[in-house]
Amino acid sequence: MTSPPDATSVLLPGPWTHRDISANGVRLHAAEAGEGPLVLLLHGFPQFWWAWRAQLPALAAAGFRAVAPDLRGYGASDKPPRGYDLPTLAADVAALVRALGERDAVVVGHDWGGLLGWTTAALHPRSVRRLVVVSAPHPRRLRTAALADRRQRRALRHALRFQLPRLPERRLTRADDDPVAELLQRWSGPDWARTPDFAEAVDRYRAAARIPQAAYGAMEYHRWAGRSQLRPDGLRYARRMAAPVTAPTLQLHGALDPCVLPGTALGSGRYVAGAYEWRELPRVGHFPPEEAPDDVTAAITTWAR
């Protein structure tokens, strides 16, 4: 029986450097490329920093300092037993910006990283110079849609299964099952799934999910989001998220996203007080940075400038 991969398995070589950064009491691993204004790239589920493999060198070539961290609980970052609520994770991001020697950053977030981008922009506005959100509605918009929209509730049924203790982690790491491949296949558009890049992504994310405690961290994000809805901490978070986002915000969304429906994400502009732009990407599902890397890179580069 083969042993599970360890955290060093995500230190993949490429036109970037790897480093560890202390922020908000945890050690976060990050891949970094280039020099210039800071662009912070926040990944989603079931991924790790490598989701931004196309954007890191391209943003560096465009004159930016691109940094893609593994979020708390993922990849080569620390995996503490708690701290997977969005307010704590946003404090991680704000502290990471400071630890990188900057006052603020262009924050780019996909999926959970997008929810985290919205949260950081609302709760730590001085840390976010400009915001790019990919495949993620504003948290209050998602909360409303999950309660009121039957189609969006059905699209999020996986999150209900993730509320169970221990069983989701066990399934995510089983050698005789392949939920990572199943999720990527089900949530992506028709084009990426037929490419060698997709097969490599499945291999990378499958291995990263099997790093000890990584599956636990990934599930804890979903558990906090689900279980906090009617708890004081969740209600307090929802109230705080009513604060308007003042950073200029670009929202990118795949037209074929079956996980977060475009109609759910579309109403997010009401929470932005600054400049706001919505762009829908045709033939793209839930993973635009990987399904349409050139389009996403060009959008980030233009918005960051």
N, C-alpha and C positions, 0 to 999 in steps of 0.2 A: 504493500500500500504506500503510495507516494505521500510525502509530507506536504502540508499546505505551503504556498509561497510566503516568504516573509516580506516586510515592508520595502526592502531594498529592490524587490522585483519591479517596482514602479519607477526606479531611477533610470529611465530609458535614455540612451544617448541621442544626441541631435544638436542642432544649432542653438543650444541654450545651455545654461549652467544650472546646477541644482544647489540649493542652500536650505538651511533650517533657520527659522526666524521665531523668536519668542514674542508672543503677543497675547495679552489678556490672560496670562497664567498658563498658556499651553504652547507647545512647540509645533509650529506649522512648517511643513515642507513646501517648497515652491520651486518651479522652474522659471528662469528669468532670461530675457534676451533684450539686447539693445540699450540705448541711452536716450534720455530726453524726458518729456512729461510722462508721468506714471499712468499706465493703463492696467487695471487690476481685473483679471479674468476669473470669474467664479463659476465652477462647473456644477452639474446637476447629478441626478441619480439615473442609472447605476454607474456613474463614471468616476473619473479622478482628473487630475490636472491635464492629462494627455488628450482630453477632449478638445483642447485648444492648440493642438499640434500644428494646424495650418496657420492659425492667427499669430502665434508667437514670433516666428521669423519674419512674417509679412509686416507686422506692426513695427518690429525692430528696423526693418529696411525702410519703413516710412518715417523714421525719426522718433519713435516712442520707446520708452522703457516698459516692456510688457512683462508682467509677472502673473503666473498662473499657480495659485496655491492649491494644495489638497486641503479641502475644508476639514474642520475638526471631525475626527472619526473615520476619515477616508485615507487611502493611499499610505504615504509615509509620514503623515501627521499624527500627533498624539490622539489616542482613543480613550479619553477619560470615561468614567461611568455615567457622567451627567453633563449638562450644558448644551443640549441639542434643541433648545428653544430658540426661536428667531431673535428675540432681544439679546441673548447671550452671544449668538453667532454674529449679530451685527456689531456687538462690542469687539468681537474677534477681528472683524474687518477694519473697523476704525483704528484699533490698536496696531493692526498690520500696516496700515498706511503710515502711521507715525514711526513704527519700527523700521520702515524702509526709508526713513529720513525725509518724508514729504508731509506737507500740511493737508493735501487733498489729492484725489485721483479721479480719473475717468473710470467709473465702475461699470463693468460689463458682466451680466449674470444670465446664465441659462438654467431653466427649470428651477430646482431649489436655489441655485445661485441667483436666479432672477428674483425670486421671493425675497432672498437675502439682500439683493440690490435695492429693491423697493424699501425694505425695512431700514437699511443703513441710511438711505437718503432721507427718510422721515425722522429717524431717531438721532442720527448723527449728521445733520445736514452740512456741517463745515468740512466733513471728510469727503464729500462727493461733489466734484466739480461739474461733471456731466454724467448722465446715466444712460446705459443701453440695456434694455431688458429683452431677453429672447425666450419665447415659449412660456411666459409666466404672466398671469394677470396680477393686478394689484391685490394684495392679500384680502382686503375687504371685498373686492369684487369677486374673488374666488369663493369667499365665505358665503356671500349672497347666492351665487350660482349653485354652489353645492347643496344649499338648502332649498332653493326654489326651482331649479331647472332639472327635470328628470333626466335629460340626455347627458348633462354634465355629471350628475350623480352616478349614472351608469358608467361613464368614462373613467370615473375615479374609484370604481369598485375594488381595484387592487389595494387602495389605501385602507379599505375596511379589513381586508385579510391581513394586512400588516399590523393591525392593532393587537393581534394575538401575541402572547408572550412566547418567545423561544422558537416556535414553529416556523415563522417566516425566515429566521436566520438559518435554521436547519435546511430548509428547502433551497435557499439561495446558495448554499455551499455544498449541496449534495453532489457527489461524483456521477450519480446515475440519472441526474435531472439537469435541465439546462434553462432555468427561468430567465437568465440574462439574455441569452439568444432569443428567447420567446418575446421578451419585452422589447428588445431592439427591433425585432422583425415586425411586431404588431404596431409599434408606435411610429415607425419611420415611413416615409413616402415610398413610391414604387421604384425609384431609380437607384438610390444608394444601396439597397439590399442586394442588388445584382452585381456589386463591384467587389474586387479583392480588398478594398479598404474596409468594407463592412465586415468581411470575414476576420480581418485582423483586429478590428474593434471588438468583435465578440470575444476573441481570444484574450485580449488585454483586459476587458472589463470582467470577464469570467474569473480570470486569475486574481484581479484586484479584489473582487468580492470575497475571495477565499483567504485573504490575509487575516490572521487572527484578530478578532474583534471588529473588523471592518463592517461585516454584515450587521452586527449589533448597532453600530453607530448609524448606519444608513436607515435601519428600521426605527431608531429612536427619533429621527426627524419626523417621520410619518406619525409615530405614536403621540408625540407632543402636539402636533397639529390637530390630530383627531380628538384626543382626550381633553385638550385644554379648552375646547369650544365653549363649554358651559362652566368652566372653573374660573375662579377669580383672576388667575394669571392670564388666561386666554381672553377674558373679557377686558381686562386692563390693556392688554396688547392691542385688541381691536379698537379701543378708544384712542390709544396713542397713535394708531395708524391713520386716524382721521386728519392728522396734521398734513397740510398740503406739501407735496414735493416741490421744492423751489429749483432744483437742478434741471437744466434743459434735458428732456427725456425723449429718447428714441425707442420705440417698441417694435420689435421684429417678430413675426409669427408665421409659421407654416400654414398655408391654406388648407392642408390636408391633415393637420394635427388631430389625432383621434383621442389624445390624452387630455389636453387642455383645448377645448373647442375655441376656434377663432372668435365666435360670438361672445364667449366668456371673457376673453382677454380684451376685446374691443372696447368695453366700457371703462377701461382703466384710466383714460385721459382725464376723467373728471377729478381725479385726485392729484393732478399736476397743475401747479400754479405757474410754472415757468413755461418756456417753449416746449411744444410737444409735437411729435410726429409718429404716425402709425404706418407701418409697411407690411404688407402681406406677401409672402414668397410663394409663388405657384409651384405645384408638384412637390412641395416639401412638407414633411411630417413634423415630428416633435424635436428633431435634432438638427436644426439649421446650421450650426457651426461645422458639422460634419457632412451633412447632406448637400449644402450649398456654400462651401467654405469661401469661395471667391466673393460671392455676393455679401456674405456676412462681414468679411474682412474689409471690403470696400465701404460698407455702411459704417462700420466702427471707425475706420480711418477718417472718413469725411466728418462724422459727428464729433470725434475727439478733437479735430482741428477747429 
